[in-house]
Amino acid sequence: MLEKHFDPKTVEQRLYEAWEKAGAFQPSGKGEPFCIVIPPPNVTGSLHMGHALNNTLQDILVRFERMRGKDVLWQPGTDHAGIATQMVVERKLAAEGKPTRWEMGREKFLEEVWAWKEQSGNTIINQLKRLGASCDWSRLRFTMDEGLSRAVLKVFVTLWKEGLIYKDKRLVNWDPKLRTAISDLEVVPKETKGHLWHFRYPVEGEEGRYIVVATTRPETMLGDTAVAVHPDDPRYQDLIGKHVILPLVGRRIPIVADEHADPETGSGAVKITPAHDFDDFEVGKRHGLPMISVMDETAHMDLKDNADFLAGLEMTPEIEETLSYHGLDRFDARKKIVERMEKLGLLEKVEDHVHMVPYGDRGGVPVEPRLTEQWFVDAAALAAGALRVVERGDTKFFPANWTKTYFEWLRNIQPWCISRQLWWGHRIPAWYGPDGKIFVAETEEEALKQAKKHYGEPVTLERDPDVLDTWFSSALWPFSTLGWPDETPELKRYYPTSVLITGFDIIFFWVARMMMMGLHFMHDVPFHDVYIHALVRDEHGQKMSKSKGNVIDPLDLIEKYGADALRFTLAIMAVMGRDIRLSESRVEGYRNFGTKLWNAVRFLEMNEIGRYETFDPAGARLSLNRWIIGEAVKTAREVTQSLEDYRFNDAAAAIYRFTWDVFCDWYLELIKPVLREGDAAAQEETHQTAGWIRDIILKLLHPFMPFITEELWQRTGGEGFLMLQPWPEVNEALIDEAAAEELNWVITFIREVRSTRSEMNVPAGAQIPAVLVSADEESRRRLKEWKTEIMRLARLSDITLADEVPPKAAQIVLAEAIIALPLEGVIDLDAEIKRLEKELAAAEKEIRSLEGRLSNENFLTKAKPEVVEQTRQRLAEMQTRREKLEEARARLAAMA
């Protein structure tokens, strides 16, 4: 006998270990292949709500397709996460009082990193198991394992030989704390209260004439190499082609005409610092300007012995004072430069200025655009194919609107900086000869052979110290995890993969790059579909963040309510293209759904309803059973179609509605008389039907709630694992519309009476009569057959037939007939009308107040977005309540 309550803590680990031990997550080798590669979580990571959503949706699909008989591979793995892992280990070394990485050197430090990875690097894998993720863990990959490292080397060398990887000096995002280039994804813009300094630059040969430029970063002015004005700006037409003298430096720099200068902003003139600003870098290239870096890798001023900075300058007292800033932190130098400009009378004004400052998400300090020599991929050359396959529909995005984002990024693509100044990662396979000649090879031995051939004799080579951007190795993920560059059976069978599920923020960083690499090396798309899931926000619609204190930990919810409740909540709220507003109460509510199912199966068990392998649903005779069988088929059809279309919320809602409303609330109630008093044939048919429906529910619900469904399957005598049972067949012939029409009539009768009783404030225990007025022959037949059940469930003392509505009766339309509820003496009509009018007045008052707030521009602009949204939701709720109160009042007024 099932216990009274389902306890996830005693079930989840036991079942998961049983599944894994039996190899239930491994491909069957039979059927059509279906493959998903997991977006590899960082080895430093722990499960957050984004992971929970992403992996729940993937697991729903793989469990669904596995039950449909497909040969399913859910390929797992983790990412080495260069910066994050290096930081974790450095903090660990500091906490243990060990030498820094600089003190111990590269080799020893990497030993420490590998040791940490082996001990702590798979935390998130165990957390994914707690979620119920049915990956084939026997195939777990890591972006720096031996096979993937070979893939990275082969790709790098191939692209180098094809001229698609090259070395260049360009601006990159530079984290001065970590001393490395970082990607745009690792840059976090933060709103900052700063200043806008307006400086006067003297025009050469025109004493007393200045061009005013504004900057939020005065320290960069030392690297200015031009001033730009718009070519059509009438204020500066006579100055284009002339020069200004750069204050504090004495450098003569040109005034250039460029559309980058906006005549409507400030003075219309802008300082151009090509080595310290991305827009200025492009202006500098257009006009052939010098590019002068004035900061070192730690964002301290780099002026002495800086040949680019000193070129063409005379050693005057002015420049000597400027050189004294050498070694100063950028912000200290900023103060000195501003003070000095003010003393020289060259500071026109200072404005308070709120602007977005880019911060490194790991280093936590402002990022500097820095001119450095880095390795790049010619992304534009690879983008053409990645655009073409999506344009012609080889790969589709869900929702489709993300296709536009994908196109916009690829059509405006820039060279991809793939080098990082770190130690943890794939070391760039490039070696330098004595004269700087580059030799790229998969091994040092091969590089030495190339060098010997080039120089005519053996030479010593020095390896490039940089490592590759982690996105480089993850771009190969769909084929490298399947064994490439070897021609493995898995690669042949499962590539291209079926679908990728990921977040919108890495469409370019990961999705587009996988597309490029898959097409270039496998000559086919890496996946046919891309499902972009939304963000999980808090219940007020705010993005979760530690600083706001609104982070919901999925592991806490699993501990409290079980994995099934969290999974189902995320699935039923995953409306395509709409962010999820998660609250603990929603998870608790869907835990209660699991409890409802558990109690329903327990009820069947108490009535000795088992499993009937030979049951043929087509042979059912009772309309009640034919109805529920048809409803089950309709639900299977809806769940199946919704999952095929990635409408997870619709699939979850369909099985929820059928389980709770149709099966538990109606069918189980309606079969009680049959189970108590029916003849042997009716009881046998109902036993078999109820058992069959129970199994349909368990199968349809399993992808969403794998633990409780598997436990119920096992405890009710199911053979093998539920997760390996066949998916319910959608047999349209089992849908009996006549039975459906009859049962819907019965249910509507009961539901409408219950609703009216509630509206009229009829005491719950009161048994009241009902009259069915103007009923046709079919309705009379239905009433005769179902009278006992209707009276019991609607709490009626009797149901009679009549041709006219009795006086002072509430009226309910039911098809061609009217249900009349004589309530005189049961309720005080006048008192009820007054009560409803009082409630209606209160509702009207609140609606006016809410409408007033929402029509107030101050409220809409100044209130927090979540407060505005809550107000809108409350208004909608109150408007619905008003409608119901008006209907109830009208009903009572008609009676009175």
Rosetta blueprint (number, residue, H / E / L):
1 M L
2 L L
3 E L
4 K L
5 H L
6 F L
7 D L
8 P H
9 K H
10 T H
11 V H
12 E H
13 Q H
14 R H
15 L H
16 Y H
17 E H
18 A H
19 W H
20 E H
21 K H
22 A L
23 G L
24 A L
25 F L
26 Q L
27 P L
28 S L
29 G L
30 K L
31 G L
32 E L
33 P E
34 F E
35 C E
36 I E
37 V E
38 I L
39 P L
40 P L
41 P L
42 N E
43 V L
44 T L
45 G L
46 S L
47 L L
48 H L
49 M H
50 G H
51 H H
52 A H
53 L H
54 N H
55 N H
56 T H
57 L H
58 Q H
59 D H
60 I H
61 L H
62 V H
63 R H
64 F H
65 E H
66 R H
67 M H
68 R L
69 G L
70 K L
71 D E
72 V E
73 L E
74 W E
75 Q E
76 P L
77 G E
78 T E
79 D E
80 H L
81 A L
82 G H
83 I H
84 A H
85 T H
86 Q H
87 M H
88 V H
89 V H
90 E H
91 R H
92 K H
93 L H
94 A H
95 A H
96 E L
97 G L
98 K L
99 P L
100 T L
101 R H
102 W H
103 E H
104 M H
105 G H
106 R H
107 E H
108 K H
109 F H
110 L H
111 E H
112 E H
113 V H
114 W H
115 A H
116 W H
117 K H
118 E H
119 Q H
120 S H
121 G L
122 N L
123 T H
124 I H
125 I H
126 N H
127 Q H
128 L H
129 K H
130 R H
131 L H
132 G L
133 A L
134 S L
135 C L
136 D L
137 W H
138 S H
139 R H
140 L L
141 R E
142 F E
143 T L
144 M L
145 D L
146 E H
147 G H
148 L H
149 S H
150 R H
151 A H
152 V H
153 L H
154 K H
155 V H
156 F H
157 V H
158 T H
159 L H
160 W H
161 K H
162 E L
163 G L
164 L L
165 I E
166 Y E
167 K E
168 D E
169 K E
170 R E
171 L E
172 V E
173 N E
174 W E
175 D E
176 P L
177 K L
178 L L
179 R L
180 T E
181 A E
182 I E
183 S L
184 D H
185 L H
186 E H
187 V E
188 V E
189 P E
190 K E
191 E E
192 T E
193 K E
194 G E
195 H E
196 L E
197 W E
198 H E
199 F E
200 R E
201 Y E
202 P E
203 V E
204 E L
205 G L
206 E L
207 E L
208 G L
209 R L
210 Y E
211 I E
212 V E
213 V E
214 A E
215 T E
216 T L
217 R L
218 P H
219 E H
220 T H
221 M H
222 L H
223 G H
224 D L
225 T L
226 A E
227 V E
228 A E
229 V E
230 H L
231 P L
232 D L
233 D L
234 P H
235 R H
236 Y H
237 Q L
238 D L
239 L L
240 I L
241 G L
242 K L
243 H E
244 V E
245 I E
246 L L
247 P L
248 L L
249 V L
250 G L
251 R L
252 R E
253 I E
254 P E
255 I E
256 V E
257 A E
258 D L
259 E L
260 H L
261 A L
262 D L
263 P L
264 E L
265 T L
266 G L
267 S L
268 G L
269 A E
270 V E
271 K E
272 I E
273 T L
274 P L
275 A L
276 H L
277 D L
278 F H
279 D H
280 D H
281 F H
282 E H
283 V H
284 G H
285 K H
286 R H
287 H H
288 G L
289 L L
290 P L
291 M L
292 I L
293 S L
294 V L
295 M E
296 D L
297 E L
298 T L
299 A L
300 H E
301 M E
302 D L
303 L L
304 K L
305 D L
306 N L
307 A H
308 D H
309 F H
310 L H
311 A L
312 G L
313 L L
314 E L
315 M L
316 T L
317 P H
318 E H
319 I H
320 E H
321 E H
322 T H
323 L H
324 S L
325 Y L
326 H L
327 G L
328 L L
329 D E
330 R H
331 F H
332 D H
333 A H
334 R H
335 K H
336 K H
337 I H
338 V H
339 E H
340 R H
341 M H
342 E H
343 K H
344 L L
345 G L
346 L L
347 L E
348 E E
349 K E
350 V E
351 E E
352 D E
353 H E
354 V E
355 H E
356 M E
357 V E
358 P E
359 Y E
360 G E
361 D L
362 R L
363 G L
364 G L
365 V L
366 P E
367 V L
368 E E
369 P E
370 R E
371 L E
372 T E
373 E E
374 Q E
375 W E
376 F E
377 V E
378 D L
379 A H
380 A H
381 A H
382 L H
383 A H
384 A H
385 G H
386 A H
387 L H
388 R H
389 V H
390 V H
391 E H
392 R L
393 G L
394 D L
395 T L
396 K E
397 F E
398 F E
399 P L
400 A L
401 N L
402 W H
403 T H
404 K H
405 T H
406 Y H
407 F H
408 E H
409 W H
410 L H
411 R H
412 N L
413 I L
414 Q L
415 P L
416 W E
417 C E
418 I L
419 S E
420 R E
421 Q L
422 L L
423 W L
424 W L
425 G L
426 H L
427 R E
428 I L
429 P L
430 A E
431 W E
432 Y E
433 G L
434 P L
435 D L
436 G L
437 K L
438 I E
439 F E
440 V E
441 A L
442 E L
443 T L
444 E H
445 E H
446 E H
447 A H
448 L H
449 K H
450 Q H
451 A H
452 K H
453 K H
454 H H
455 Y H
456 G L
457 E L
458 P L
459 V L
460 T L
461 L L
462 E E
463 R E
464 D L
465 P L
466 D L
467 V E
468 L E
469 D L
470 T H
471 W H
472 F H
473 S H
474 S H
475 A L
476 L L
477 W H
478 P H
479 F H
480 S H
481 T L
482 L L
483 G L
484 W L
485 P L
486 D L
487 E L
488 T L
489 P H
490 E H
491 L H
492 K H
493 R H
494 Y H
495 Y L
496 P L
497 T E
498 S E
499 V E
500 L E
501 I E
502 T E
503 G E
504 F H
505 D H
506 I H
507 I H
508 F H
509 F H
510 W H
511 V H
512 A H
513 R H
514 M H
515 M H
516 M H
517 M H
518 G H
519 L H
520 H H
521 F H
522 M H
523 H L
524 D L
525 V L
526 P L
527 F E
528 H E
529 D E
530 V E
531 Y E
532 I E
533 H E
534 A L
535 L L
536 V E
537 R E
538 D E
539 E L
540 H L
541 G L
542 Q L
543 K E
544 M L
545 S L
546 K L
547 S L
548 K L
549 G L
550 N L
551 V L
552 I L
553 D L
554 P H
555 L H
556 D H
557 L H
558 I H
559 E H
560 K H
561 Y H
562 G L
563 A H
564 D H
565 A H
566 L H
567 R H
568 F H
569 T H
570 L H
571 A H
572 I H
573 M L
574 A L
575 V L
576 M L
577 G L
578 R L
579 D L
580 I E
581 R E
582 L E
583 S L
584 E H
585 S H
586 R H
587 V H
588 E H
589 G H
590 Y H
591 R H
592 N H
593 F H
594 G H
595 T H
596 K H
597 L H
598 W H
599 N H
600 A H
601 V H
602 R H
603 F H
604 L H
605 E H
606 M H
607 N L
608 E L
609 I L
610 G L
611 R L
612 Y L
613 E L
614 T L
615 F L
616 D L
617 P H
618 A H
619 G H
620 A L
621 R L
622 L L
623 S H
624 L H
625 N H
626 R H
627 W H
628 I H
629 I H
630 G H
631 E H
632 A H
633 V H
634 K H
635 T H
636 A H
637 R H
638 E H
639 V H
640 T H
641 Q H
642 S H
643 L H
644 E H
645 D L
646 Y L
647 R L
648 F H
649 N H
650 D H
651 A H
652 A H
653 A H
654 A H
655 I H
656 Y H
657 R H
658 F H
659 T H
660 W H
661 D H
662 V H
663 F H
664 C H
665 D H
666 W H
667 Y H
668 L H
669 E H
670 L H
671 I L
672 K H
673 P H
674 V H
675 L H
676 R H
677 E H
678 G L
679 D L
680 A H
681 A H
682 A H
683 Q H
684 E H
685 E H
686 T H
687 H H
688 Q H
689 T H
690 A H
691 G H
692 W H
693 I H
694 R H
695 D H
696 I H
697 I H
698 L H
699 K H
700 L H
701 L H
702 H L
703 P L
704 F L
705 M L
706 P H
707 F H
708 I H
709 T H
710 E H
711 E H
712 L H
713 W H
714 Q H
715 R H
716 T L
717 G L
718 G L
719 E L
720 G L
721 F L
722 L H
723 M H
724 L H
725 Q L
726 P L
727 W L
728 P L
729 E L
730 V L
731 N L
732 E H
733 A H
734 L H
735 I L
736 D L
737 E H
738 A H
739 A H
740 A H
741 E H
742 E H
743 L H
744 N H
745 W H
746 V H
747 I H
748 T H
749 F H
750 I H
751 R H
752 E H
753 V H
754 R H
755 S H
756 T H
757 R H
758 S H
759 E H
760 M L
761 N L
762 V L
763 P L
764 A L
765 G L
766 A L
767 Q L
768 I E
769 P E
770 A E
771 V E
772 L E
773 V E
774 S L
775 A L
776 D L
777 E H
778 E H
779 S H
780 R H
781 R H
782 R H
783 L H
784 K H
785 E H
786 W H
787 K H
788 T H
789 E H
790 I H
791 M H
792 R H
793 L H
794 A H
795 R L
796 L E
797 S E
798 D E
799 I E
800 T E
801 L E
802 A E
803 D L
804 E L
805 V L
806 P L
807 P L
808 K L
809 A E
810 A E
811 Q E
812 I E
813 V E
814 L E
815 A L
816 E L
817 A E
818 I E
819 I E
820 A E
821 L E
822 P E
823 L L
824 E E
825 G L
826 V L
827 I E
828 D L
829 L H
830 D H
831 A H
832 E H
833 I H
834 K H
835 R H
836 L H
837 E H
838 K H
839 E H
840 L H
841 A H
842 A H
843 A H
844 E H
845 K H
846 E H
847 I H
848 R H
849 S H
850 L H
851 E H
852 G H
853 R H
854 L H
855 S L
856 N L
857 E H
858 N H
859 F H
860 L H
861 T H
862 K H
863 A L
864 K L
865 P H
866 E H
867 V H
868 V H
869 E H
870 Q H
871 T H
872 R H
873 Q H
874 R H
875 L H
876 A H
877 E H
878 M H
879 Q H
880 T H
881 R H
882 R H
883 E H
884 K H
885 L H
886 E H
887 E H
888 A H
889 R H
890 A H
891 R H
892 L H
893 A H
894 A H
895 M H
896 A L
